């Protein structure tokens, strides 16, 4: 996506790799602005946390 008043474009990439550090370093080296990155373990932890919060909401 992009905003009409800038030349910036927002891109979402889904990369099939367990180690994103090299890819992220390449983006940083070329001065790309990386908004967020999620590794598989972080993603799983987030899902578990959200599930647990949902279960507490359903069963107070």
MARPAVEX-34693 format. One line per 3 residues: number of its first residue (from 0); for each residue x, y, z of C-alpha. Coordinates in steps of 0.1 Angstrom, whole numbers, padded with zeros to 4 digits. Example, Ala and Ser with C-alpha at 12.3 -4.5 7.8 and 13.67 -1.06 7.14 Angstrom:
<nodes>
0> 0123 -0045 0078  0137 -0011 0071
</nodes>
This chain:
<nodes>
0> 0000 0000 0000  0011 0036 -0004  -0001 0070 0006
3> -0009 0095 -0021  0013 0123 -0006  0045 0103 -0003
6> 0067 0081 -0025  0068 0054 0002  0053 0020 -0004
9> 0044 -0004 0024  0052 -0040 0015  0044 -0072 0034
12> 0066 -0102 0028  0061 -0137 0040  0094 -0156 0039
15> 0098 -0193 0043  0130 -0192 0064  0137 -0200 0101
18> 0165 -0174 0103  0155 -0140 0092  0186 -0122 0106
21> 0205 -0121 0073  0175 -0109 0054  0168 -0082 0079
24> 0204 -0071 0079  0202 -0067 0041  0172 -0045 0044
27> 0189 -0024 0071  0221 -0021 0050  0201 -0006 0021
30> 0182 0017 0045  0148 0001 0042  0124 0008 0071
33> 0114 -0025 0086  0082 -0020 0106  0080 -0055 0121
36> 0094 -0090 0118  0080 -0121 0134  0099 -0154 0138
39> 0080 -0186 0141  0086 -0189 0178  0074 -0154 0184
42> 0043 -0161 0163  0035 -0193 0182  0040 -0175 0216
45> 0017 -0147 0205  -0009 -0172 0194  -0007 -0191 0227
48> -0010 -0158 0247  -0040 -0147 0227  -0057 -0181 0231
51> -0051 -0181 0269  -0065 -0146 0271  -0095 -0157 0251
54> -0101 -0187 0274  -0099 -0165 0305  -0125 -0142 0288
57> -0148 -0170 0281  -0144 -0188 0315  -0139 -0160 0341
</nodes>
